[in-house]
Amino acid sequence: MPSLPRSSLGTRAPSWSESLGQGAMAKSSSLNVRVVEGRALPAKDVSGSSDPYCIVKVDDEVVARTATIWRSLSPFWGEEYTVNLPLDFHHLSFYVLDEDTVGQDDIIGKISLSREAITADPRGIDSWINLSRVDPDSEVQGEICLSVQTLEDVRGRCLHCHVLQARDLAPRDISGTSDPFARVFWGSQSLETSTIKKTRFPHWDEVLELREMPGSPSPLRVELWDWDMVGKNDFLGMVEFPPQVLQHNPPNGWFRLLPFPRAEEDSGGSLGALRLKVRLTEDSVLPSRYYQPLRELLMESVLGPAEEDAASPLAVLEELTSGDCRQELATKLVKLFLGQGLTGPFLDYLTRREVARTTDPNTLFRSNSLASKSVEQFMKLVGMPYLHEVLRPVINRVFEERKYMELDPCKMDLGRTRRISFKGAPSEEHVREASLGLLTGYLGPIVDAIVGSVGRCPSAMRLAFKQLRQRVEERFPQAEHEDVKYLAISGFLFLRFFAPAILSPKLFDLRDQHADPQTSRSLLLLAKAVQSIGNLGQQLGQGKELWMAPLHPFLLQSISRVRDFLDQLVEVDGKEEAGGPARALVPPSMTVREGYLLKRKEEPAGLATRFAFKKRYFRLSGEMLSYSKSPEWQMRSSIPVSHIRAVERVDEGAFQLPHVMQVVTQDGAGAPHTTYLQCKNVNELNQWLSALRKASAPNPDKLASCHPGAFRSGHWTCCLQAERSASGCSRTHSAVTLGDWSDPLDPDAETQMVYRQLLLGRDRLRMKFLEDSNMDTTLEAATEQGSSAMEGACTDALARQREAAARLLKVLTDLDQAHEEFQQQEQGKVVSGPLRP
């Protein structure tokens, strides 16, 4: 069954299982992709280097573009994306290109991973993969609609191949279109359709009749080609049906085009390689009532008495979780408890356990434990708007001003000023003094913004930090540990939140693009300084980075202000609910995306294409897409989000402009309207597409198809149909969105992930808690020591642990059975007929 989208804004949309009804099982699919780095790429520039970047495509849809790494044959990107997908995706592709300031970018190579290759290992792919050459004949996309019949007459068997239409074909001509025709083969015979000029969405509606020749039965092959007046025709794709299919189940419908079957050519590493991490997560989500017992066990863990912490079901789950799964588990648990309004008790439970087992305060929360990961993910989920408000002004200044700053003598470019001013190379001391002035000029506003942000920090974060400080003071009350209560909070807020955001603004949605090398270095210096402030100066003057010493006076002056800030931060009413909103991360009225876009109406009269686009400032909330001439402009126009029926890309050939999308709406009278918006680059386009699709996900009557072109000069530029009201020629992609911090709360999907994590550790759960003789040995040792109190405590603890493990196993067994029953129901529906037309 196709997945149904969920809302990321306002009140929580019904979970997928709720949307499908109480008796249905929903399915979800998401792809986690990390483009880590490349090596041994070929040089494409005359300088002997390249400027590589990577394009990520799911089937025919570009979902991401990495930053360009200038002058490097071994680029490091470290970019990560989560893509929510339709269930029927087929392959994932990575294209590496060399960016050129003049002319077209050079293609270096590609990697194509099929769905089967990604799912072969449950842990996904994490390896170096050689790039292959890009073969034009293998770069096919789109689908063809056919209806085939085999008939008998006095002359023998004949085959009627009704070639109706095709959609989303690859553009082979410089205009961004193709001139497609179909060629049909059956045995030794072949016939061709007419050629449809300048379209990727041809409509033929032609019936080709072929006669069976003597001999063994033959397969039917339909090839699509782009007709060229000069040179050879370009291959667009093919489909093939064996004789058994033609006889028993003749093709009738849409079929995906495939390349010619051939072994993929291995370049042997001559084109370099990429290190990729790819994992596909596919889940069948049961109706909500089936997850209630597991949710109750988890809630019981955090609401129970503190003396039972070590024997709770959540403690058992933590012990079963390996390090590489903790971040995903932490995110799901935080969202699950957010949805229940119990984030405060949940985080208090984890930090209480972490503090209790820590003996050296210097190691407190320094590991990647479930507690550390949960607090970190909690800050990202709840505090991202706060982070943007505090850091964005200074981060934007750093990017816009692009000042050269360097304190490390080993990295100073003393000839840089000479190249710019022609006044001779400055001394090392001059560069250091200038850099120090620039760094403090940025650090000052950063520190001012942070220490002045107490009132803007979300109350949920402040309450969580208040609880954390209380637990640390109880555990380390000694005077020599006075700083620990500050370091516990600043270790999260500065070292795991502010400093990483300064270092990588794109990963925290502070910027749309990664920084260039010079700006990256400036951000690194600022992040190091903020990290030192967060450490309260404890490591200043130590280690290998003694060249940071010129900054030490400024850092030391800031530390006392940070202590005061942390004291004020925890002065909050403890009676408020630390869980925040129970059903949404983002209030409906809150702006989730904003920025300048170029807007065009459907058919402006008398204006050339480029002049028809006007620059407007857009804001998107869960309720409204509004726009005006500037952010300060009072007169604003708006489009209700509830009116949106589709949000799709527009072919570049429609307006001869790149990065254009369309927002298709329907007003109260039922009349359709289309607004065309142009973005600056492909990443901004993807982010707006994703935000608009998630905002409009709960809307009824979403369009299943639309036109990826524009209606101009009396016809659609995509399929050439002359009726403005003609049905869309391309499928919509409402299920393709990018995962981010504002994704919706869905307790069913989150509990399903916890169930999946428990399944991985079920055998360990049995062995450790129900069949482990070591537990009995512990009890015997306590008995031998003659301590009845210790014996009683051990007996109670072991009994509680075994009881928690047994209850978890019972819940797992019940969920196993429910999944099995629903899968049998699904298979029965498939056998009896399709689930939906």
C-alpha positions in Angstrom: 0.0 0.0 0.0 1.3 3.5 -0.7 2.4 5.5 2.3 0.3 8.4 3.4 2.2 11.6 4.3 2.1 13.1 7.7 2.0 16.7 8.8 5.1 18.4 10.3 3.3 21.5 11.4 0.6 22.5 13.9 -1.4 19.8 15.6 -0.3 16.3 14.9 -1.8 14.8 11.8 -3.3 11.3 12.4 -0.6 8.7 12.4 -0.3 6.6 9.3 -2.2 3.7 10.9 -4.9 6.0 12.2 -5.2 7.6 8.7 -5.8 4.2 7.2 -8.4 3.2 9.8 -8.2 1.2 13.0 -8.1 -2.1 11.2 -5.3 -1.3 8.7 -1.5 -1.5 8.7 0.5 1.4 7.3 3.9 1.2 5.7 6.7 3.7 5.8 10.0 4.0 4.0 12.9 6.3 4.6 16.5 6.4 3.3 19.4 7.7 5.4 22.2 8.8 3.1 25.7 10.1 4.2 28.1 11.2 1.5 31.3 11.0 3.5 34.3 11.6 1.2 36.0 10.9 -2.1 39.4 9.7 -3.1 41.7 9.5 -6.1 39.3 11.6 -8.3 40.7 12.4 -11.8 41.9 16.0 -12.5 39.5 17.8 -14.8 41.0 21.3 -14.7 44.1 22.6 -16.3 45.5 23.3 -12.8 45.8 19.5 -12.3 42.9 19.4 -9.8 39.1 19.4 -9.7 36.2 21.1 -8.0 34.0 18.1 -7.2 30.5 18.0 -5.9 27.9 15.2 -5.7 24.3 15.0 -6.9 22.0 12.4 -5.1 19.0 11.1 -7.0 16.3 8.7 -6.0 15.0 7.2 -9.2 14.5 10.4 -11.4 14.2 12.9 -8.6 17.2 15.0 -7.5 17.0 15.0 -3.7 20.3 16.7 -2.7 23.5 18.4 -3.9 26.6 18.5 -1.8 28.8 21.5 -1.4 31.6 22.0 -4.0 35.0 21.3 -2.6 37.4 23.5 -4.4 40.7 22.3 -5.7 40.7 18.8 -4.3 41.0 15.3 -5.6 40.2 13.8 -2.2 37.2 15.9 -1.1 35.5 15.5 2.3 31.8 16.3 2.4 30.4 14.7 5.5 26.8 15.6 4.4 23.9 13.5 5.6 20.3 13.4 4.4 17.2 11.6 5.4 14.7 11.1 2.6 11.1 10.0 3.2 10.2 7.9 0.1 7.3 6.2 -1.7 7.4 2.5 -1.2 8.0 1.8 -4.9 11.4 3.4 -5.4 13.9 1.4 -7.4 17.4 2.8 -7.2 19.6 5.4 -5.6 22.3 7.2 -7.7 25.3 9.4 -6.9 26.8 11.6 -9.7 30.2 13.3 -9.1 30.8 16.4 -11.2 33.5 19.0 -11.5 32.1 22.5 -11.2 33.2 24.9 -14.0 32.6 28.7 -13.8 32.4 28.8 -17.7 30.5 26.2 -19.7 28.9 23.0 -18.5 30.2 21.1 -15.5 32.2 17.9 -16.3 30.8 14.5 -15.3 33.4 12.5 -13.4 31.5 9.3 -12.7 28.5 7.7 -10.9 27.5 5.1 -8.5 24.1 3.4 -8.8 22.7 1.3 -6.0 19.5 -0.8 -6.5 17.0 -1.2 -3.8 18.0 -4.9 -3.5 21.7 -4.0 -3.0 20.8 -1.5 -0.2 18.5 -4.0 1.7 20.9 -7.0 1.3 22.4 -6.2 4.7 20.0 -4.9 7.4 22.8 -2.6 8.6 22.9 -1.0 5.2 26.0 0.0 3.2 29.1 1.6 4.7 32.1 1.2 2.3 34.2 2.7 -0.4 32.6 2.2 -3.9 34.4 2.8 -7.2 32.9 5.3 -9.6 31.8 4.0 -13.0 31.6 5.8 -16.3 28.3 7.4 -17.2 27.0 5.5 -20.2 24.2 7.6 -22.0 22.4 4.3 -22.9 22.1 3.4 -19.3 20.8 6.8 -18.2 17.1 6.0 -18.8 14.1 7.1 -16.8 10.3 7.3 -17.1 7.5 4.9 -17.9 5.5 3.7 -21.0 1.8 2.8 -21.1 1.0 -0.2 -23.2 -1.9 -2.5 -23.9 -1.1 -5.8 -25.6 -3.4 -8.4 -27.1 -2.6 -11.7 -28.8 -5.3 -12.8 -31.3 -6.0 -15.8 -33.6 -7.4 -15.5 -37.1 -7.3 -17.6 -40.4 -3.7 -16.5 -41.0 -2.5 -17.5 -37.6 -1.5 -15.7 -34.4 -1.0 -11.9 -34.4 -0.1 -9.4 -31.7 -1.7 -6.0 -31.3 0.6 -3.6 -29.3 -1.3 -0.5 -28.4 1.3 2.2 -27.6 -0.6 4.8 -25.7 1.9 7.3 -24.1 5.0 7.7 -22.1 6.0 10.0 -19.3 9.1 11.5 -17.6 11.5 10.5 -20.4 15.1 11.5 -20.2 15.8 14.8 -22.0 18.3 14.1 -24.8 18.2 17.4 -26.7 19.8 20.7 -25.7 16.4 22.2 -25.3 15.7 19.9 -22.3 13.2 17.8 -24.3 13.3 14.8 -26.7 11.8 13.7 -30.0 10.6 10.3 -29.0 9.3 7.4 -31.1 8.7 3.7 -30.2 10.0 0.7 -31.9 8.3 -2.7 -31.3 10.0 -6.1 -31.9 8.3 -9.5 -32.0 10.3 -12.3 -33.5 12.0 -11.1 -36.7 9.5 -8.3 -37.2 9.6 -4.7 -36.1 7.4 -1.6 -36.4 7.7 2.0 -35.4 5.3 4.7 -34.2 5.3 8.2 -35.4 7.8 10.7 -33.8 6.4 13.3 -31.4 8.6 16.4 -31.5 9.9 18.3 -28.4 8.3 16.5 -25.5 9.2 14.1 -22.7 5.5 13.2 -22.4 4.5 11.9 -25.8 0.9 10.7 -26.6 0.9 8.2 -29.5 -2.3 6.2 -29.1 -1.2 3.9 -32.0 -1.9 0.2 -32.5 0.9 -1.8 -34.1 0.0 -5.2 -35.5 2.7 -7.9 -35.9 2.3 -11.5 -37.2 3.8 -14.5 -35.5 6.5 -16.1 -37.7 7.3 -19.9 -37.7 9.5 -21.1 -34.9 9.6 -21.0 -31.1 7.5 -18.3 -29.3 9.3 -14.9 -29.2 9.4 -12.2 -26.5 8.0 -8.7 -27.1 10.4 -5.8 -26.8 9.4 -2.2 -27.0 12.2 0.4 -27.3 12.0 4.2 -27.1 14.3 6.4 -29.0 15.0 10.1 -29.4 15.0 11.0 -33.1 17.9 13.1 -34.3 18.2 14.8 -37.7 22.0 14.7 -37.6 23.9 11.7 -36.1 22.5 8.6 -34.5 19.3 8.4 -32.5 19.6 8.4 -28.7 18.3 5.5 -26.6 15.5 6.3 -24.1 14.8 2.9 -22.6 13.0 -0.4 -23.2 10.7 -3.0 -21.7 10.6 -6.7 -22.6 7.9 -9.4 -22.0 8.7 -13.1 -22.3 6.3 -15.4 -24.3 4.7 -16.8 -21.1 3.6 -13.4 -20.0 2.2 -12.6 -23.4 0.2 -15.8 -23.4 -1.1 -15.9 -19.8 -1.1 -12.2 -18.6 -0.8 -9.8 -21.5 0.7 -6.4 -20.5 -1.8 -3.7 -19.8 -0.7 -0.5 -17.9 2.4 1.5 -17.0 5.8 -0.1 -17.1 9.1 1.3 -16.0 11.7 1.8 -18.7 15.0 -0.1 -18.3 18.4 0.2 -19.9 19.8 -2.4 -22.3 20.9 -5.4 -20.2 24.7 -5.3 -19.8 27.2 -5.8 -17.1 28.1 -2.6 -15.4 31.6 -1.5 -16.4 34.0 -1.3 -13.5 36.4 1.5 -14.0 38.9 -0.3 -11.7 39.2 2.8 -9.6 40.5 4.9 -12.4 37.7 7.4 -11.8 38.2 7.4 -8.0 35.8 6.2 -5.3 33.2 7.5 -2.8 32.8 6.5 0.8 29.0 6.2 1.3 26.8 5.2 4.2 23.3 4.2 3.1 20.5 2.6 5.1 16.9 1.9 4.1 14.4 1.7 6.9 11.1 0.1 6.0 8.4 -0.4 8.6 4.9 -1.8 8.8 3.1 0.3 11.4 0.3 -1.4 13.2 -2.9 0.3 14.5 -2.2 2.4 17.6 -3.8 0.0 20.1 -1.2 -2.7 19.5 1.6 -0.4 20.7 -0.1 0.7 23.9 1.3 -2.1 26.1 4.9 -1.3 25.0 4.3 2.5 25.5 2.9 1.8 29.0 6.0 -0.1 29.9 8.3 2.7 28.8 6.2 5.4 30.6 6.1 3.2 33.7 9.9 3.3 33.7 10.2 7.0 34.0 7.4 7.5 36.4 8.4 4.8 38.8 10.4 5.3 42.1 14.1 6.1 41.7 15.3 2.9 43.5 13.8 0.8 40.6 15.7 2.7 37.9 18.2 -0.1 37.3 15.5 -2.8 36.9 13.0 -0.9 34.7 12.1 -1.9 31.1 13.8 1.2 29.8 17.0 0.3 31.6 16.8 -3.2 30.0 16.3 -1.5 26.6 19.4 0.7 27.2 21.6 -2.3 28.0 20.5 -4.0 24.7 21.3 -1.0 22.5 24.7 -0.8 20.8 26.5 2.5 20.3 25.8 2.8 16.6 22.0 2.6 17.2 21.8 4.9 20.2 21.3 8.1 18.2 18.3 6.9 16.3 16.8 5.3 19.4 17.4 8.5 21.4 15.6 10.6 18.7 12.6 8.2 18.6 12.3 8.0 22.4 12.5 11.8 22.8 9.8 12.3 20.2 7.7 9.5 21.8 7.9 11.1 25.3 7.4 14.6 23.8 4.1 13.3 22.3 3.1 12.1 25.8 4.1 15.3 27.5 6.7 13.4 29.6 10.1 14.6 28.2 11.0 16.1 31.6 10.6 12.8 33.6 12.2 10.9 30.7 15.4 13.0 30.6 15.5 13.1 34.4 15.4 9.3 34.5 18.3 9.0 32.1 20.5 11.7 33.7 19.8 10.3 37.2 21.0 6.9 36.0 24.0 8.4 34.3 25.0 10.6 37.3 24.6 7.6 39.7 27.1 5.4 37.9 29.7 8.2 37.4 32.5 8.3 39.9 34.8 10.8 38.2 33.0 14.2 37.6 35.4 14.9 34.8 33.9 12.1 32.7 30.3 13.1 33.4 28.2 13.0 30.1 31.4 12.8 28.0 30.5 9.4 26.5 27.8 8.7 23.8 25.4 7.1 26.3 21.7 7.0 25.8 21.4 9.9 28.3 23.9 12.1 26.4 22.4 11.3 23.0 18.8 11.9 24.3 19.6 15.4 25.7 21.4 16.3 22.5 18.5 15.2 20.3 16.1 16.9 22.7 17.9 20.2 22.3 17.7 19.9 18.5 14.0 19.0 18.5 12.9 21.7 20.9 15.5 24.3 20.7 16.2 24.8 17.0 14.2 28.0 16.6 16.0 29.4 19.7 19.4 28.4 18.2 18.5 30.2 14.9 17.5 33.3 16.8 20.7 33.4 18.8 23.3 32.6 16.2 22.0 33.4 12.7 22.9 37.2 12.7 26.6 36.6 13.4 26.8 33.5 11.2 25.4 35.5 8.3 27.9 38.2 8.9 30.8 35.7 8.8 29.6 34.3 5.5 28.9 37.7 3.9 32.1 39.4 5.0 34.5 36.5 4.3 37.3 38.0 6.4 40.6 36.2 6.5 41.4 35.1 10.1 44.2 32.8 11.3 46.1 32.4 14.6 48.0 29.2 13.9 51.5 30.2 12.5 51.6 26.9 10.6 48.5 27.8 8.6 49.1 31.5 8.0 49.2 32.7 4.4 51.5 35.7 4.7 51.4 36.3 1.0 47.7 36.7 0.9 47.6 40.4 1.9 50.4 41.1 -0.6 48.3 39.6 -3.4 45.3 41.7 -2.4 47.0 45.1 -1.6 50.3 44.9 -3.4 52.0 46.6 -0.4 54.2 43.7 0.5 53.8 40.6 2.7 52.8 41.4 6.3 54.6 40.0 9.3 53.2 37.0 11.2 52.5 39.4 14.1 50.5 41.7 11.9 48.3 38.9 10.7 47.8 37.6 14.3 46.8 41.0 15.6 44.4 41.6 12.7 42.9 38.1 13.1 42.5 38.6 16.9 40.6 41.8 16.3 38.2 40.1 13.8 37.7 37.1 16.0 36.8 39.1 19.1 34.6 41.2 16.8 32.5 38.1 16.0 32.9 36.4 19.4 31.6 39.4 21.3 28.2 39.5 19.6 28.0 35.6 19.9 28.6 35.7 23.7 26.3 38.7 24.1 23.5 36.9 22.2 23.9 33.7 24.3 24.1 35.3 27.7 21.2 37.6 26.8 18.9 34.8 25.6 17.6 33.5 28.9 14.0 34.6 28.2 14.1 33.2 24.7 15.3 29.7 25.7 12.4 27.2 25.6 11.0 26.5 29.0 11.3 22.8 28.3 15.0 23.1 27.9 15.3 25.3 31.0 13.4 22.8 33.1 15.5 19.9 31.8 18.7 21.8 32.7 17.3 22.6 36.2 16.6 18.9 36.9 20.1 18.0 35.5 21.8 20.6 37.8 19.8 19.3 40.8 21.0 15.7 40.2 24.6 16.7 39.7 24.6 18.8 43.0 23.2 15.8 44.9 25.8 13.5 43.5 28.8 15.8 43.8 28.1 18.2 46.8 31.8 18.8 47.7 33.2 22.3 47.4 36.0 21.1 45.1 33.3 20.1 42.6 31.6 23.5 42.5 32.1 23.8 38.7 30.5 20.4 37.9 27.0 21.8 38.1 27.9 24.4 35.5 29.9 22.0 33.3 27.1 19.5 33.1 24.8 22.1 31.5 27.4 23.9 29.4 28.7 20.6 28.1 25.4 20.1 26.4 24.5 23.7 25.6 27.8 24.9 24.4 29.8 21.8 23.4 26.9 19.8 21.8 24.6 22.6 20.5 26.1 26.1 20.0 29.7 25.0 19.0 28.6 22.4 16.4 26.1 24.8 14.9 28.9 27.4 14.5 31.2 24.8 13.0 28.6 23.4 10.5 25.8 25.9 10.0 24.2 24.0 7.1 23.7 20.9 9.3 21.6 23.1 11.7 19.6 24.9 9.0 21.5 28.2 9.6 22.7 28.3 6.0 21.6 26.7 2.8 25.1 26.0 1.6 28.4 24.8 3.2 31.1 27.4 3.7 34.1 27.8 1.4 37.5 26.8 2.8 38.4 30.2 4.1 35.0 30.7 5.8 35.2 27.2 7.2 38.5 28.0 8.9 37.0 31.1 10.4 34.0 29.1 11.7 36.4 26.5 13.2 38.3 29.2 15.1 35.0 30.6 16.5 33.7 27.1 17.4 36.9 26.4 19.3 36.6 29.6 21.2 32.9 28.9 22.1 33.9 25.4 23.2 36.6 26.8 25.5 34.1 29.1 27.0 31.7 26.1 27.5 34.5 24.3 29.3 34.8 27.3 31.6 38.4 27.7 30.6 39.6 24.5 32.4 41.8 23.5 29.5 43.2 26.9 28.4 46.9 26.8 27.9 47.0 23.0 27.8 47.3 20.6 24.8 48.7 21.3 21.3 46.8 24.5 20.5 48.9 27.0 22.4 48.5 29.4 19.4 45.0 30.2 20.8 46.7 32.0 23.7 46.0 35.5 22.3 42.3 34.8 22.7 42.6 33.7 26.3 42.0 37.1 27.9 38.7 37.5 26.1 37.7 33.9 26.9 38.4 34.3 30.6 36.4 37.6 30.7 33.4 35.7 29.2 33.4 32.8 31.6 32.0 34.7 34.6 29.2 36.0 32.3 28.5 32.4 31.2 28.2 31.3 34.9 25.7 34.0 35.6 23.8 33.0 32.4 23.6 29.3 33.6 22.4 30.4 37.0 19.6 32.5 35.5 18.8 29.7 33.0 17.7 27.3 35.7 15.6 29.9 37.6 12.4 28.7 36.2 9.1 27.5 37.8 9.4 23.7 38.2 5.7 23.2 38.1 5.5 23.9 34.4 5.4 20.8 32.1 8.9 20.0 30.8 7.5 18.0 27.9 6.3 21.1 26.0 3.5 20.8 23.5 2.1 17.3 23.5 1.2 16.9 19.9 3.5 19.2 17.8 7.1 20.4 17.7 6.1 23.5 15.8 3.0 25.6 16.5 0.7 26.2 13.5 1.4 29.9 13.4 5.2 29.6 13.6 7.3 30.2 10.5 9.2 27.1 9.5 10.8 28.5 6.3 11.4 31.9 4.9 13.4 33.7 2.3 13.4 35.5 -1.1 12.0 33.6 -4.1 11.1 34.7 -7.6 7.3 34.5 -8.2 5.5 34.3 -11.5 1.8 34.2 -12.2 0.3 31.6 -14.5 0.0 33.7 -17.7 1.2 37.3 -17.3 0.2 39.3 -20.3 2.8 41.1 -22.4 5.8 40.2 -20.4 8.8 38.2 -21.5 9.5 35.1 -19.4 12.3 36.5 -17.3 10.6 39.7 -16.5 7.4 37.9 -15.5 9.2 36.7 -12.3 9.2 39.2 -9.4 11.3 39.0 -6.3 9.2 38.5 -3.2 9.9 37.5 0.4 8.1 34.3 1.4 7.1 32.9 4.8 5.7 29.4 5.4 3.8 28.4 8.5 1.5 25.5 9.2 -1.4 27.7 8.2 -0.2 30.1 5.5 2.2 30.7 2.7 2.5 34.5 2.6 4.7 36.9 0.6 5.5 40.6 0.3 8.1 42.8 -1.4 10.4 42.7 1.7 10.4 41.2 5.2 9.3 44.5 6.7 6.6 45.2 4.1 3.2 45.4 5.8 1.0 44.6 2.8 1.2 40.8 2.3 -0.5 38.4 0.0 -1.1 34.8 1.2 -2.1 31.3 0.1 -3.8 29.1 2.7 -1.9 25.9 3.2 -5.2 24.1 3.3 -5.8 25.0 -0.4 -2.6 23.4 -1.7 -3.2 20.3 -3.8 0.3 19.6 -5.2 3.9 21.0 -4.9 6.1 19.8 -7.8 9.2 20.7 -9.9 8.9 22.4 -13.2 10.9 21.4 -16.3 13.7 23.8 -17.0 12.4 24.1 -20.6 9.0 25.6 -19.5 10.5 29.0 -18.9 14.2 28.3 -19.8 15.0 28.8 -16.2 16.4 26.3 -13.6 15.1 25.5 -10.1 11.5 26.3 -10.6 8.6 24.7 -8.7 4.9 25.1 -8.8 2.3 25.3 -6.1 -1.1 24.1 -7.3 -4.0 25.3 -5.3 -7.8 25.1 -5.3 -9.9 28.0 -4.1 -13.1 27.9 -2.2 -15.1 27.8 -5.5 -13.1 24.8 -6.7 -11.1 26.8 -9.3 -7.5 25.6 -9.8 -4.6 28.1 -9.6 -0.8 27.6 -10.2 1.9 29.8 -8.7 5.4 29.3 -10.1 8.4 30.0 -7.8 12.1 30.1 -8.7 14.8 29.2 -6.1 18.5 30.1 -6.1 19.8 26.5 -6.3 18.8 22.9 -6.2 19.2 22.6 -2.4 16.9 25.5 -1.8 14.4 24.1 -4.2 14.5 20.7 -2.4 14.0 22.4 1.0 11.0 24.4 -0.1 9.5 21.4 -1.9 9.9 19.3 1.3 8.5 22.0 3.6 5.5 22.7 1.5 4.7 19.0 1.0 4.9 18.3 4.7 2.8 21.4 5.6 0.1 20.4 3.1 0.3 16.6 3.8 -3.1 16.4 5.7 -5.0 18.1 2.9 -7.7 16.2 1.2 -8.1 15.7 -2.6 -4.3 15.8 -3.3 -3.5 15.5 -7.0 -2.1 12.2 -8.2 -0.8 13.9 -11.4 0.1 17.3 -12.7 1.9 19.0 -15.6 5.6 19.6 -15.0 5.5 22.3 -17.8 3.6 25.5 -18.2 0.6 26.3 -20.3 2.0 28.8 -22.8 1.1 29.8 -26.4 -2.0 27.6 -26.3 -0.5 24.3 -25.2 1.3 22.6 -22.3 5.1 22.8 -22.8 5.5 19.3 -21.3 3.0 17.1 -23.2 1.9 19.5 -26.0 -1.8 19.1 -25.1 -3.9 22.0 -26.2 -6.5 22.0 -23.4 -5.6 23.9 -20.3 -7.8 21.5 -18.3 -6.1 18.4 -19.7 -5.2 15.7 -17.1 -1.7 15.9 -15.7 0.9 14.0 -17.6 3.4 13.3 -14.7 2.9 11.6 -11.4 3.2 13.9 -8.3 5.8 13.2 -5.6 4.1 14.3 -2.4 5.7 11.3 -0.5 9.2 12.5 -1.3 10.3 14.8 1.6 13.5 15.5 3.5 13.6 14.5 7.2 14.5 17.3 9.6 14.0 18.5 13.1 10.5 19.7 12.5 9.2 16.3 11.3 5.9 15.3 12.9 5.3 13.4 16.1 3.9 10.0 15.3 3.8 7.8 18.5 2.9 4.7 16.5 5.9 4.9 14.1 8.2 5.8 17.0 7.1 2.9 19.1 7.5 0.6 16.1 11.2 1.6 15.9 11.6 0.8 19.6 10.0 -2.6 18.9 12.4 -3.2 16.0 15.4 -2.3 18.3 14.1 -4.8 20.9 13.8 -7.5 18.2 17.5 -7.1 17.5 18.4 -7.8 21.1 15.7 -10.4 21.9 18.2 -13.3 22.1 20.5 -11.2 24.4 17.5 -10.3 26.5 16.7 -14.0 27.1 20.3 -15.0 27.8 21.1 -12.0 30.0 18.1 -11.8 32.2 16.3 -15.1 32.1 18.9 -17.7 31.4 22.1 -16.0 32.7 23.8 -18.0 35.5 25.9 -15.0 36.3 22.9 -13.4 37.9 22.5 -16.4 40.3 26.3 -16.2 41.0 25.9 -12.6 42.1 23.2 -13.7 44.5 25.3 -16.5 45.9 28.3 -14.2 46.4 26.1 -11.9 48.4 24.9 -14.8 50.5 28.4 -16.0 51.2 29.4 -12.6 52.5 26.8 -13.0 55.2 25.0 -9.8 54.6 21.2 -10.4 54.8 20.5 -6.8 53.7 22.7 -7.2 50.7 21.2 -10.6 49.9 17.7 -9.1 50.1 18.6 -6.1 47.9 20.2 -8.4 45.3 17.2 -10.7 45.4 14.8 -7.8 44.9 16.9 -6.3 42.1 17.3 -9.6 40.2 13.6 -10.3 40.6 12.7 -6.9 39.2 15.1 -7.2 36.3 13.7 -10.6 35.4 10.2 -9.4 35.7 10.9 -6.4 33.4 12.6 -8.7 30.8 9.7 -11.1 30.9 7.2 -8.3 30.4 9.2 -7.0 27.4 9.4 -10.5 25.9 5.6 -10.9 26.3 5.0 -7.5 24.5 7.4 -8.6 21.7 5.6 -11.9 21.3 2.2 -10.1 21.1 3.5 -7.6 18.5 5.1 -10.4 16.5 1.8 -12.1 16.3 0.0 -8.9 15.3 2.5 -8.3 12.5 2.1 -11.8 11.2 -1.7 -11.6 11.2 -1.7 -8.3 9.4 0.7 -9.5 6.8 -1.5 -12.6 6.2 -4.4 -10.2 5.7 -2.4 -8.1 3.2 -1.4 -11.2 1.3 -5.0 -12.3 1.2 -6.0 -8.9 -0.2 -3.3 -9.1 -2.9 -4.4 -12.6 -3.9 -8.1 -11.5 -4.2 -7.4 -8.3 -5.9 -5.6 -4.9 -5.7 -6.0 -2.8 -2.5 -7.0 0.2 -4.5 -7.3 1.1 -8.1 
